[in-house]
Amino acid sequence: MAENRTTTETEDRALIEAALFLSTQPLTRRALAKILGDAQVAYIDRLLAELKREYDAPTRGLELQLEEGRAGFRVKTVFIDRVSHLAPQQDIPRPILRSLAVIAYNHPMTQSDLVKVRGNKAYSHVQELLARNLIRAEESGRTLLLHVTREFLRHFGLSSVEEFRFHVAGIPEAELEITPTADAEPEPSEDVGENAENGTEAEAESDRETEYEDEHEAPDPKEVGDG
């Protein structure tokens, strides 16, 4: 009887391992319980604890991260620099990565402040980052308030936004930080992502952004995420 139970727990632990491996985001205990056929949460906690002990061994390249009731695998920090080029989302253009770095450093950050730093192309950068689930947005007056997501932390091997700020501490703040000014014009309430590219002012902003990207190496989160 005891042998059958051990076999069942072993299979359940393997199923959880498979689910966490395939999931692109950390899974809640309730989601894992449902995968196991509505198992008790306490049972899920025990299986996760066993998996964590197993992956904490120095012979494993992954580690199990348990945070706020969610579980997910990530590459151990010691290995990330050598395998990060194999990760998803490696096709993100560098200008968009720079905008993401600015958002992460100032997290949370308004879209209007991001545009002050990165120029009008930041509107399209935000849309791309939203589509990739690396940031999320919420309405804040006439603009959007931008937050990095769990997917951002997972993808770049970070445990928190504070860890990102720690890794970029040696980079001049002028390249990352924006100090909002009281007399700045409010951001239009309608979507100006496409309209921002039209007209002389938009062209000037685009030129300034190009100059910024040529003259400054704003941090790539992948390069600094695990220092």
C-alpha positions, 0 to 999 in steps of 0.5 A, spaced: 500 500 500 505 504 502 509 502 495 503 504 491 502 511 494 510 513 493 509 511 486 503 515 485 506 521 489 512 520 484 508 520 478 504 527 481 511 530 482 513 528 475 507 531 472 508 538 476 515 538 473 513 537 466 507 542 467 512 548 470 517 546 464 512 547 459 509 553 462 511 560 459 509 563 466 509 561 473 503 557 475 499 558 482 498 552 486 491 552 484 493 551 477 497 545 479 492 542 483 487 542 477 492 539 473 493 533 478 485 532 478 483 537 484 488 535 489 489 539 496 493 545 496 497 542 502 499 536 497 501 541 492 506 544 497 509 538 499 511 536 492 513 543 490 518 543 496 521 536 494 522 539 487 525 545 490 530 540 494 532 536 488 533 542 484 537 546 489 543 540 488 549 543 484 548 538 479 542 541 476 542 547 471 535 549 473 532 552 480 525 552 482 522 559 484 517 559 489 514 566 490 507 569 492 504 562 491 506 561 484 512 556 482 516 556 476 523 554 473 529 558 471 536 558 469 541 558 475 545 565 475 551 561 474 549 559 468 545 564 465 550 568 461 552 562 457 545 560 455 541 566 455 542 567 447 538 560 446 532 563 450 525 566 447 525 573 445 532 574 443 529 577 436 527 583 440 530 589 437 535 593 441 532 600 441 526 596 444 530 593 449 533 600 451 526 602 452 524 596 456 531 597 460 528 605 462 521 602 464 525 597 469 529 602 472 524 607 473 518 602 475 513 604 475 513 609 469 508 613 465 508 612 458 509 620 457 515 620 461 518 614 457 517 618 451 521 624 454 527 619 454 526 615 448 522 619 443 516 618 440 518 611 437 517 609 444 509 609 443 510 603 438 516 600 443 510 600 448 505 596 444 511 591 442 513 590 449 505 589 451 504 584 446 510 580 448 508 580 456 514 584 458 510 590 461 503 591 463 499 598 462 494 601 466 490 608 465 493 614 469 490 620 467 491 622 460 497 617 460 499 610 461 502 607 467 507 602 465 510 596 470 514 590 468 511 583 469 513 577 472 515 574 465 520 580 464 523 577 471 523 570 469 526 571 462 531 575 465 533 571 471 531 576 476 527 575 482 525 583 483 526 590 480 530 592 485 535 586 483 535 590 476 537 596 479 542 593 483 546 591 477 545 597 473 548 601 479 554 603 475 551 606 469 550 614 469 542 615 471 542 620 465 541 614 460 536 611 464 532 616 469 527 621 467 525 627 472 518 629 470 517 637 470 511 640 472 510 644 466 511 638 461 505 638 456 500 632 458 500 626 453 494 626 448 488 621 451 487 618 444 492 613 441 498 617 438 502 611 436 501 612 429 500 619 428 506 621 432 510 619 426 507 624 422 509 631 421 516 635 423 515 635 430 515 627 430 521 627 425 525 631 429 523 626 435 525 621 431 532 624 429 533 625 436 532 618 438 537 615 433 542 620 435 541 617 442 541 610 440 548 611 436 551 615 442 549 611 448 549 604 450 543 604 454 543 597 458 540 591 455 536 587 461 539 580 458 546 583 459 545 586 466 540 581 469 544 576 472 551 581 473 
